[in-house]
């Protein structure tokens, strides 16, 4: 069964975090977007270390804390 277009898949790997606070689009076929940002949880590319599948979720979570155009440090470098 295809879940494309449905919002009810909220597992740990496919969470509901957007990227850079952009709104999520659950209907990609009805969109006129030029770009799509997606994360693929894939754990087989690392040997000896599990957890690579959590990378896309971690990037989406951290991206909500970014503010473009501002310095996160109190002094200029």
PDB file of N, CA, C and O in Angstrom:
ATOM      1  N   UNK A   1       0.841  -1.180   0.000  1.00  0.00           N
ATOM      2  CA  UNK A   1       0.000   0.000   0.000  1.00  0.00           C
ATOM      3  C   UNK A   1       0.884   1.241   0.000  1.00  0.00           C
ATOM      4  O   UNK A   1       1.805   1.343   0.810  1.00  0.00           O
ATOM      5  N   UNK A   2       0.624   2.150  -0.866  1.00  0.00           N
ATOM      6  CA  UNK A   2       1.399   3.379  -0.955  1.00  0.00           C
ATOM      7  C   UNK A   2       0.894   4.387   0.071  1.00  0.00           C
ATOM      8  O   UNK A   2      -0.312   4.580   0.226  1.00  0.00           O
ATOM      9  N   UNK A   3       1.829   5.025   0.765  1.00  0.00           N
ATOM     10  CA  UNK A   3       1.457   6.046   1.740  1.00  0.00           C
ATOM     11  C   UNK A   3       1.756   7.450   1.225  1.00  0.00           C
ATOM     12  O   UNK A   3       1.673   8.413   1.987  1.00  0.00           O
ATOM     13  N   UNK A   4       2.100   7.581  -0.044  1.00  0.00           N
ATOM     14  CA  UNK A   4       2.392   8.891  -0.606  1.00  0.00           C
ATOM     15  C   UNK A   4       1.131   9.750  -0.585  1.00  0.00           C
ATOM     16  O   UNK A   4       0.077   9.331  -1.063  1.00  0.00           O
ATOM     17  N   UNK A   5       1.243  10.922  -0.043  1.00  0.00           N
ATOM     18  CA  UNK A   5       0.097  11.815   0.047  1.00  0.00           C
ATOM     19  C   UNK A   5      -0.631  11.736   1.369  1.00  0.00           C
ATOM     20  O   UNK A   5      -1.581  12.485   1.593  1.00  0.00           O
ATOM     21  N   UNK A   6      -0.206  10.842   2.257  1.00  0.00           N
ATOM     22  CA  UNK A   6      -0.844  10.706   3.563  1.00  0.00           C
ATOM     23  C   UNK A   6       0.121  11.173   4.643  1.00  0.00           C
ATOM     24  O   UNK A   6       1.335  11.035   4.494  1.00  0.00           O
ATOM     25  N   UNK A   7      -0.413  11.726   5.731  1.00  0.00           N
ATOM     26  CA  UNK A   7       0.420  12.315   6.766  1.00  0.00           C
ATOM     27  C   UNK A   7       0.548  11.436   7.999  1.00  0.00           C
ATOM     28  O   UNK A   7       1.069  11.913   9.008  1.00  0.00           O
ATOM     29  N   UNK A   8       0.119  10.212   7.986  1.00  0.00           N
ATOM     30  CA  UNK A   8       0.044   9.445   9.220  1.00  0.00           C
ATOM     31  C   UNK A   8       1.277   8.618   9.525  1.00  0.00           C
ATOM     32  O   UNK A   8       1.249   7.875  10.506  1.00  0.00           O
ATOM     33  N   UNK A   9       2.340   8.687   8.775  1.00  0.00           N
ATOM     34  CA  UNK A   9       3.555   7.933   9.061  1.00  0.00           C
ATOM     35  C   UNK A   9       4.480   8.797   9.914  1.00  0.00           C
ATOM     36  O   UNK A   9       5.216   9.628   9.381  1.00  0.00           O
ATOM     37  N   UNK A  10       4.450   8.609  11.225  1.00  0.00           N
ATOM     38  CA  UNK A  10       5.253   9.412  12.139  1.00  0.00           C
ATOM     39  C   UNK A  10       6.214   8.545  12.932  1.00  0.00           C
ATOM     40  O   UNK A  10       6.310   8.689  14.151  1.00  0.00           O
ATOM     41  N   UNK A  11       6.920   7.657  12.273  1.00  0.00           N
ATOM     42  CA  UNK A  11       7.880   6.813  12.964  1.00  0.00           C
ATOM     43  C   UNK A  11       9.132   7.610  13.309  1.00  0.00           C
ATOM     44  O   UNK A  11       9.251   8.775  12.931  1.00  0.00           O
ATOM     45  N   UNK A  12      10.064   6.988  14.024  1.00  0.00           N
ATOM     46  CA  UNK A  12      11.290   7.681  14.417  1.00  0.00           C
ATOM     47  C   UNK A  12      12.162   8.023  13.224  1.00  0.00           C
ATOM     48  O   UNK A  12      12.860   9.037  13.240  1.00  0.00           O
ATOM     49  N   UNK A  13      12.134   7.192  12.187  1.00  0.00           N
ATOM     50  CA  UNK A  13      12.996   7.425  11.040  1.00  0.00           C
ATOM     51  C   UNK A  13      12.361   8.426  10.081  1.00  0.00           C
ATOM     52  O   UNK A  13      13.057   9.296   9.557  1.00  0.00           O
ATOM     53  N   UNK A  14      11.086   8.326   9.848  1.00  0.00           N
ATOM     54  CA  UNK A  14      10.402   9.259   8.945  1.00  0.00           C
ATOM     55  C   UNK A  14       9.549  10.200   9.783  1.00  0.00           C
ATOM     56  O   UNK A  14       8.332  10.037   9.877  1.00  0.00           O
ATOM     57  N   UNK A  15      10.198  11.184  10.387  1.00  0.00           N
ATOM     58  CA  UNK A  15       9.498  12.079  11.302  1.00  0.00           C
ATOM     59  C   UNK A  15       8.911  13.273  10.560  1.00  0.00           C
ATOM     60  O   UNK A  15       9.031  13.385   9.340  1.00  0.00           O
ATOM     61  N   UNK A  16       8.280  14.153  11.312  1.00  0.00           N
ATOM     62  CA  UNK A  16       7.573  15.279  10.706  1.00  0.00           C
ATOM     63  C   UNK A  16       8.355  16.577  10.816  1.00  0.00           C
ATOM     64  O   UNK A  16       7.752  17.647  10.903  1.00  0.00           O
ATOM     65  N   UNK A  17       9.678  16.513  10.814  1.00  0.00           N
ATOM     66  CA  UNK A  17      10.485  17.729  10.829  1.00  0.00           C
ATOM     67  C   UNK A  17      10.671  18.220   9.404  1.00  0.00           C
ATOM     68  O   UNK A  17      10.960  17.437   8.499  1.00  0.00           O
ATOM     69  N   UNK A  18      10.505  19.503   9.212  1.00  0.00           N
ATOM     70  CA  UNK A  18      10.791  20.080   7.912  1.00  0.00           C
ATOM     71  C   UNK A  18      12.252  20.492   7.832  1.00  0.00           C
ATOM     72  O   UNK A  18      12.990  20.343   8.806  1.00  0.00           O
ATOM     73  N   UNK A  19      12.673  20.999   6.705  1.00  0.00           N
ATOM     74  CA  UNK A  19      14.050  21.442   6.515  1.00  0.00           C
ATOM     75  C   UNK A  19      14.083  22.956   6.475  1.00  0.00           C
ATOM     76  O   UNK A  19      13.365  23.567   5.683  1.00  0.00           O
ATOM     77  N   UNK A  20      14.901  23.573   7.312  1.00  0.00           N
ATOM     78  CA  UNK A  20      15.054  25.030   7.407  1.00  0.00           C
ATOM     79  C   UNK A  20      13.728  25.737   7.667  1.00  0.00           C
ATOM     80  O   UNK A  20      13.499  26.837   7.163  1.00  0.00           O
ATOM     81  N   UNK A  21      12.871  25.118   8.438  1.00  0.00           N
ATOM     82  CA  UNK A  21      11.544  25.650   8.802  1.00  0.00           C
ATOM     83  C   UNK A  21      10.622  25.860   7.606  1.00  0.00           C
ATOM     84  O   UNK A  21       9.652  26.613   7.687  1.00  0.00           O
ATOM     85  N   UNK A  22      10.923  25.205   6.518  1.00  0.00           N
ATOM     86  CA  UNK A  22      10.049  25.301   5.349  1.00  0.00           C
ATOM     87  C   UNK A  22       8.835  24.407   5.555  1.00  0.00           C
ATOM     88  O   UNK A  22       8.945  23.376   6.219  1.00  0.00           O
ATOM     89  N   UNK A  23       7.695  24.770   5.012  1.00  0.00           N
ATOM     90  CA  UNK A  23       6.511  23.926   5.190  1.00  0.00           C
ATOM     91  C   UNK A  23       6.665  22.598   4.460  1.00  0.00           C
ATOM     92  O   UNK A  23       7.256  22.528   3.382  1.00  0.00           O
ATOM     93  N   UNK A  24       6.127  21.557   5.064  1.00  0.00           N
ATOM     94  CA  UNK A  24       6.182  20.236   4.445  1.00  0.00           C
ATOM     95  C   UNK A  24       5.066  20.105   3.421  1.00  0.00           C
ATOM     96  O   UNK A  24       3.984  20.667   3.592  1.00  0.00           O
ATOM     97  N   UNK A  25       5.332  19.376   2.380  1.00  0.00           N
ATOM     98  CA  UNK A  25       4.354  19.156   1.323  1.00  0.00           C
ATOM     99  C   UNK A  25       4.107  17.662   1.215  1.00  0.00           C
ATOM    100  O   UNK A  25       4.999  16.905   0.833  1.00  0.00           O
ATOM    101  N   UNK A  26       2.905  17.242   1.549  1.00  0.00           N
ATOM    102  CA  UNK A  26       2.560  15.831   1.483  1.00  0.00           C
ATOM    103  C   UNK A  26       1.912  15.457   0.153  1.00  0.00           C
ATOM    104  O   UNK A  26       1.555  14.297  -0.055  1.00  0.00           O
ATOM    105  N   UNK A  27       1.757  16.421  -0.742  1.00  0.00           N
ATOM    106  CA  UNK A  27       1.185  16.175  -2.065  1.00  0.00           C
ATOM    107  C   UNK A  27       2.193  16.616  -3.129  1.00  0.00           C
ATOM    108  O   UNK A  27       1.992  17.658  -3.754  1.00  0.00           O
ATOM    109  N   UNK A  28       3.263  15.860  -3.351  1.00  0.00           N
ATOM    110  CA  UNK A  28       4.305  16.331  -4.278  1.00  0.00           C
ATOM    111  C   UNK A  28       3.850  16.433  -5.725  1.00  0.00           C
ATOM    112  O   UNK A  28       4.421  17.210  -6.490  1.00  0.00           O
ATOM    113  N   UNK A  29       2.851  15.680  -6.114  1.00  0.00           N
ATOM    114  CA  UNK A  29       2.404  15.731  -7.507  1.00  0.00           C
ATOM    115  C   UNK A  29       1.600  16.989  -7.802  1.00  0.00           C
ATOM    116  O   UNK A  29       1.507  17.409  -8.956  1.00  0.00           O
ATOM    117  N   UNK A  30       1.020  17.593  -6.774  1.00  0.00           N
ATOM    118  CA  UNK A  30       0.231  18.806  -6.962  1.00  0.00           C
ATOM    119  C   UNK A  30       1.052  20.073  -6.760  1.00  0.00           C
ATOM    120  O   UNK A  30       0.501  21.173  -6.805  1.00  0.00           O
ATOM    121  N   UNK A  31       2.339  19.945  -6.541  1.00  0.00           N
ATOM    122  CA  UNK A  31       3.190  21.084  -6.236  1.00  0.00           C
ATOM    123  C   UNK A  31       3.860  21.620  -7.501  1.00  0.00           C
ATOM    124  O   UNK A  31       4.099  20.882  -8.457  1.00  0.00           O
ATOM    125  N   UNK A  32       4.155  22.910  -7.485  1.00  0.00           N
ATOM    126  CA  UNK A  32       4.914  23.504  -8.584  1.00  0.00           C
ATOM    127  C   UNK A  32       6.346  23.817  -8.139  1.00  0.00           C
ATOM    128  O   UNK A  32       6.991  24.705  -8.696  1.00  0.00           O
ATOM    129  N   UNK A  33       6.832  23.096  -7.149  1.00  0.00           N
ATOM    130  CA  UNK A  33       8.180  23.323  -6.613  1.00  0.00           C
ATOM    131  C   UNK A  33       9.240  22.915  -7.632  1.00  0.00           C
ATOM    132  O   UNK A  33       9.074  21.950  -8.379  1.00  0.00           O
ATOM    133  N   UNK A  34      10.325  23.671  -7.641  1.00  0.00           N
ATOM    134  CA  UNK A  34      11.451  23.358  -8.518  1.00  0.00           C
ATOM    135  C   UNK A  34      12.433  22.398  -7.859  1.00  0.00           C
ATOM    136  O   UNK A  34      13.163  21.694  -8.556  1.00  0.00           O
ATOM    137  N   UNK A  35      12.464  22.355  -6.530  1.00  0.00           N
ATOM    138  CA  UNK A  35      13.415  21.530  -5.795  1.00  0.00           C
ATOM    139  C   UNK A  35      12.695  20.677  -4.766  1.00  0.00           C
ATOM    140  O   UNK A  35      11.652  21.062  -4.239  1.00  0.00           O
ATOM    141  N   UNK A  36      13.260  19.533  -4.493  1.00  0.00           N
ATOM    142  CA  UNK A  36      12.756  18.641  -3.448  1.00  0.00           C
ATOM    143  C   UNK A  36      13.933  18.261  -2.563  1.00  0.00           C
ATOM    144  O   UNK A  36      14.968  17.817  -3.058  1.00  0.00           O
ATOM    145  N   UNK A  37      13.777  18.433  -1.267  1.00  0.00           N
ATOM    146  CA  UNK A  37      14.809  18.030  -0.311  1.00  0.00           C
ATOM    147  C   UNK A  37      14.264  16.836   0.457  1.00  0.00           C
ATOM    148  O   UNK A  37      13.226  16.922   1.112  1.00  0.00           O
ATOM    149  N   UNK A  38      14.970  15.735   0.368  1.00  0.00           N
ATOM    150  CA  UNK A  38      14.525  14.529   1.058  1.00  0.00           C
ATOM    151  C   UNK A  38      15.724  13.850   1.701  1.00  0.00           C
ATOM    152  O   UNK A  38      16.852  13.966   1.224  1.00  0.00           O
ATOM    153  N   UNK A  39      15.467  13.153   2.770  1.00  0.00           N
ATOM    154  CA  UNK A  39      16.518  12.388   3.440  1.00  0.00           C
ATOM    155  C   UNK A  39      16.223  10.910   3.322  1.00  0.00           C
ATOM    156  O   UNK A  39      15.089  10.476   3.524  1.00  0.00           O
ATOM    157  N   UNK A  40      17.228  10.147   2.999  1.00  0.00           N
ATOM    158  CA  UNK A  40      17.052   8.705   2.837  1.00  0.00           C
ATOM    159  C   UNK A  40      17.752   8.006   3.996  1.00  0.00           C
ATOM    160  O   UNK A  40      18.981   8.016   4.060  1.00  0.00           O
ATOM    161  N   UNK A  41      17.001   7.398   4.917  1.00  0.00           N
ATOM    162  CA  UNK A  41      17.632   6.676   6.023  1.00  0.00           C
ATOM    163  C   UNK A  41      18.235   5.371   5.529  1.00  0.00           C
ATOM    164  O   UNK A  41      17.511   4.422   5.228  1.00  0.00           O
ATOM    165  N   UNK A  42      19.557   5.324   5.447  1.00  0.00           N
ATOM    166  CA  UNK A  42      20.243   4.176   4.864  1.00  0.00           C
ATOM    167  C   UNK A  42      21.416   3.823   5.763  1.00  0.00           C
ATOM    168  O   UNK A  42      22.317   4.640   5.957  1.00  0.00           O
ATOM    169  N   UNK A  43      21.414   2.626   6.309  1.00  0.00           N
ATOM    170  CA  UNK A  43      22.411   2.225   7.296  1.00  0.00           C
ATOM    171  C   UNK A  43      23.452   1.266   6.746  1.00  0.00           C
ATOM    172  O   UNK A  43      24.367   0.897   7.482  1.00  0.00           O
ATOM    173  N   UNK A  44      23.360   0.845   5.495  1.00  0.00           N
ATOM    174  CA  UNK A  44      24.278  -0.165   4.985  1.00  0.00           C
ATOM    175  C   UNK A  44      25.579   0.425   4.444  1.00  0.00           C
ATOM    176  O   UNK A  44      26.489  -0.332   4.107  1.00  0.00           O
ATOM    177  N   UNK A  45      25.697   1.729   4.349  1.00  0.00           N
ATOM    178  CA  UNK A  45      26.903   2.331   3.797  1.00  0.00           C
ATOM    179  C   UNK A  45      28.012   2.469   4.831  1.00  0.00           C
ATOM    180  O   UNK A  45      29.154   2.756   4.472  1.00  0.00           O
ATOM    181  N   UNK A  46      27.698   2.273   6.097  1.00  0.00           N
ATOM    182  CA  UNK A  46      28.710   2.352   7.142  1.00  0.00           C
ATOM    183  C   UNK A  46      28.982   0.962   7.674  1.00  0.00           C
ATOM    184  O   UNK A  46      28.057   0.183   7.905  1.00  0.00           O
ATOM    185  N   UNK A  47      30.244   0.655   7.866  1.00  0.00           N
ATOM    186  CA  UNK A  47      30.587  -0.664   8.400  1.00  0.00           C
ATOM    187  C   UNK A  47      31.099  -0.507   9.823  1.00  0.00           C
ATOM    188  O   UNK A  47      31.939   0.347  10.103  1.00  0.00           O
ATOM    189  N   UNK A  48      30.590  -1.329  10.707  1.00  0.00           N
ATOM    190  CA  UNK A  48      31.025  -1.296  12.088  1.00  0.00           C
ATOM    191  C   UNK A  48      30.346  -0.253  12.946  1.00  0.00           C
ATOM    192  O   UNK A  48      30.550  -0.225  14.160  1.00  0.00           O
ATOM    193  N   UNK A  49      29.546   0.601  12.342  1.00  0.00           N
ATOM    194  CA  UNK A  49      28.856   1.626  13.118  1.00  0.00           C
ATOM    195  C   UNK A  49      27.408   1.720  12.656  1.00  0.00           C
ATOM    196  O   UNK A  49      27.130   2.085  11.514  1.00  0.00           O
ATOM    197  N   UNK A  50      26.519   1.397  13.530  1.00  0.00           N
ATOM    198  CA  UNK A  50      25.096   1.550  13.223  1.00  0.00           C
ATOM    199  C   UNK A  50      24.665   2.978  13.559  1.00  0.00           C
ATOM    200  O   UNK A  50      25.300   3.644  14.377  1.00  0.00           O
ATOM    201  N   UNK A  51      23.625   3.429  12.951  1.00  0.00           N
ATOM    202  CA  UNK A  51      23.083   4.743  13.265  1.00  0.00           C
ATOM    203  C   UNK A  51      23.105   5.729  12.126  1.00  0.00           C
ATOM    204  O   UNK A  51      22.628   6.854  12.282  1.00  0.00           O
ATOM    205  N   UNK A  52      23.645   5.345  10.979  1.00  0.00           N
ATOM    206  CA  UNK A  52      23.635   6.245   9.833  1.00  0.00           C
ATOM    207  C   UNK A  52      22.228   6.588   9.385  1.00  0.00           C
ATOM    208  O   UNK A  52      22.007   7.618   8.749  1.00  0.00           O
ATOM    209  N   UNK A  53      21.283   5.734   9.713  1.00  0.00           N
ATOM    210  CA  UNK A  53      19.892   5.973   9.315  1.00  0.00           C
ATOM    211  C   UNK A  53      19.284   7.165  10.048  1.00  0.00           C
ATOM    212  O   UNK A  53      18.260   7.697   9.621  1.00  0.00           O
ATOM    213  N   UNK A  54      19.905   7.585  11.140  1.00  0.00           N
ATOM    214  CA  UNK A  54      19.389   8.729  11.897  1.00  0.00           C
ATOM    215  C   UNK A  54      19.941  10.059  11.375  1.00  0.00           C
ATOM    216  O   UNK A  54      19.552  11.118  11.869  1.00  0.00           O
ATOM    217  N   UNK A  55      20.828  10.023  10.398  1.00  0.00           N
ATOM    218  CA  UNK A  55      21.437  11.240   9.862  1.00  0.00           C
ATOM    219  C   UNK A  55      20.456  12.221   9.254  1.00  0.00           C
ATOM    220  O   UNK A  55      20.505  13.403   9.596  1.00  0.00           O
ATOM    221  N   UNK A  56      19.556  11.786   8.358  1.00  0.00           N
ATOM    222  CA  UNK A  56      18.608  12.744   7.776  1.00  0.00           C
ATOM    223  C   UNK A  56      17.730  13.426   8.821  1.00  0.00           C
ATOM    224  O   UNK A  56      17.457  14.622   8.712  1.00  0.00           O
ATOM    225  N   UNK A  57      17.287  12.685   9.828  1.00  0.00           N
ATOM    226  CA  UNK A  57      16.461  13.287  10.880  1.00  0.00           C
ATOM    227  C   UNK A  57      17.267  14.289  11.690  1.00  0.00           C
ATOM    228  O   UNK A  57      16.748  15.341  12.061  1.00  0.00           O
ATOM    229  N   UNK A  58      18.528  13.980  11.970  1.00  0.00           N
ATOM    230  CA  UNK A  58      19.372  14.898  12.734  1.00  0.00           C
ATOM    231  C   UNK A  58      19.630  16.184  11.958  1.00  0.00           C
ATOM    232  O   UNK A  58      19.651  17.264  12.549  1.00  0.00           O
ATOM    233  N   UNK A  59      19.827  16.087  10.657  1.00  0.00           N
ATOM    234  CA  UNK A  59      20.044  17.287   9.840  1.00  0.00           C
ATOM    235  C   UNK A  59      18.793  18.157   9.821  1.00  0.00           C
ATOM    236  O   UNK A  59      18.891  19.381   9.900  1.00  0.00           O
ATOM    237  N   UNK A  60      17.617  17.538   9.716  1.00  0.00           N
ATOM    238  CA  UNK A  60      16.374  18.322   9.732  1.00  0.00           C
ATOM    239  C   UNK A  60      16.165  18.986  11.090  1.00  0.00           C
ATOM    240  O   UNK A  60      15.729  20.136  11.148  1.00  0.00           O
ATOM    241  N   UNK A  61      16.470  18.280  12.188  1.00  0.00           N
ATOM    242  CA  UNK A  61      16.287  18.870  13.514  1.00  0.00           C
ATOM    243  C   UNK A  61      17.234  20.043  13.737  1.00  0.00           C
ATOM    244  O   UNK A  61      16.824  21.072  14.274  1.00  0.00           O
ATOM    245  N   UNK A  62      18.486  19.903  13.334  1.00  0.00           N
ATOM    246  CA  UNK A  62      19.460  20.977  13.524  1.00  0.00           C
ATOM    247  C   UNK A  62      19.154  22.156  12.607  1.00  0.00           C
ATOM    248  O   UNK A  62      19.415  23.300  12.976  1.00  0.00           O
ATOM    249  N   UNK A  63      18.610  21.903  11.429  1.00  0.00           N
ATOM    250  CA  UNK A  63      18.355  22.994  10.484  1.00  0.00           C
ATOM    251  C   UNK A  63      17.297  23.965  10.994  1.00  0.00           C
ATOM    252  O   UNK A  63      17.237  25.099  10.520  1.00  0.00           O
ATOM    253  N   UNK A  64      16.464  23.556  11.941  1.00  0.00           N
ATOM    254  CA  UNK A  64      15.472  24.483  12.489  1.00  0.00           C
ATOM    255  C   UNK A  64      16.118  25.518  13.399  1.00  0.00           C
ATOM    256  O   UNK A  64      15.509  26.548  13.687  1.00  0.00           O
ATOM    257  N   UNK A  65      17.348  25.262  13.860  1.00  0.00           N
ATOM    258  CA  UNK A  65      18.042  26.212  14.727  1.00  0.00           C
ATOM    259  C   UNK A  65      18.900  27.202  13.956  1.00  0.00           C
ATOM    260  O   UNK A  65      19.457  28.124  14.553  1.00  0.00           O
ATOM    261  N   UNK A  66      19.017  27.035  12.655  1.00  0.00           N
ATOM    262  CA  UNK A  66      19.861  27.920  11.852  1.00  0.00           C
ATOM    263  C   UNK A  66      19.113  29.188  11.476  1.00  0.00           C
ATOM    264  O   UNK A  66      17.919  29.155  11.177  1.00  0.00           O
ATOM    265  N   UNK A  67      19.814  30.282  11.495  1.00  0.00           N
ATOM    266  CA  UNK A  67      19.296  31.533  10.973  1.00  0.00           C
ATOM    267  C   UNK A  67      20.304  32.046   9.975  1.00  0.00           C
ATOM    268  O   UNK A  67      21.425  32.394  10.345  1.00  0.00           O
ATOM    269  N   UNK A  68      19.928  32.098   8.739  1.00  0.00           N
ATOM    270  CA  UNK A  68      20.851  32.539   7.703  1.00  0.00           C
ATOM    271  C   UNK A  68      21.063  34.044   7.790  1.00  0.00           C
ATOM    272  O   UNK A  68      20.114  34.805   7.976  1.00  0.00           O
ATOM    273  N   UNK A  69      22.302  34.460   7.654  1.00  0.00           N
ATOM    274  CA  UNK A  69      22.616  35.879   7.687  1.00  0.00           C
ATOM    275  C   UNK A  69      22.992  36.402   9.048  1.00  0.00           C
ATOM    276  O   UNK A  69      23.315  37.583   9.174  1.00  0.00           O
ATOM    277  N   UNK A  70      22.965  35.569  10.084  1.00  0.00           N
ATOM    278  CA  UNK A  70      23.365  36.009  11.412  1.00  0.00           C
ATOM    279  C   UNK A  70      24.519  35.148  11.892  1.00  0.00           C
ATOM    280  O   UNK A  70      24.640  33.984  11.510  1.00  0.00           O
ATOM    281  N   UNK A  71      25.360  35.726  12.726  1.00  0.00           N
ATOM    282  CA  UNK A  71      26.503  34.994  13.267  1.00  0.00           C
ATOM    283  C   UNK A  71      26.104  34.345  14.588  1.00  0.00           C
ATOM    284  O   UNK A  71      25.530  35.018  15.444  1.00  0.00           O
ATOM    285  N   UNK A  72      26.390  33.065  14.777  1.00  0.00           N
ATOM    286  CA  UNK A  72      26.044  32.416  16.044  1.00  0.00           C
ATOM    287  C   UNK A  72      27.030  32.739  17.163  1.00  0.00           C
ATOM    288  O   UNK A  72      26.834  32.308  18.299  1.00  0.00           O
ATOM    289  N   UNK A  73      28.083  33.490  16.858  1.00  0.00           N
ATOM    290  CA  UNK A  73      29.119  33.781  17.837  1.00  0.00           C
ATOM    291  C   UNK A  73      29.060  35.252  18.247  1.00  0.00           C
ATOM    292  O   UNK A  73      28.676  36.094  17.436  1.00  0.00           O
ATOM    293  N   UNK A  74      29.431  35.583  19.489  1.00  0.00           N
ATOM    294  CA  UNK A  74      29.347  36.978  19.939  1.00  0.00           C
ATOM    295  C   UNK A  74      30.438  37.877  19.362  1.00  0.00           C
ATOM    296  O   UNK A  74      30.326  39.100  19.443  1.00  0.00           O
ATOM    297  N   UNK A  75      31.487  37.299  18.781  1.00  0.00           N
ATOM    298  CA  UNK A  75      32.562  38.096  18.189  1.00  0.00           C
ATOM    299  C   UNK A  75      32.657  37.783  16.711  1.00  0.00           C
ATOM    300  O   UNK A  75      32.255  36.708  16.265  1.00  0.00           O
ATOM    301  N   UNK A  76      33.192  38.729  15.954  1.00  0.00           N
ATOM    302  CA  UNK A  76      33.376  38.518  14.524  1.00  0.00           C
ATOM    303  C   UNK A  76      34.687  37.795  14.270  1.00  0.00           C
ATOM    304  O   UNK A  76      35.677  38.050  14.956  1.00  0.00           O
ATOM    305  N   UNK A  77      34.708  36.917  13.314  1.00  0.00           N
ATOM    306  CA  UNK A  77      35.928  36.202  12.944  1.00  0.00           C
ATOM    307  C   UNK A  77      36.466  36.746  11.643  1.00  0.00           C
ATOM    308  O   UNK A  77      37.493  36.276  11.155  1.00  0.00           O
TER     309      UNK A  77
END
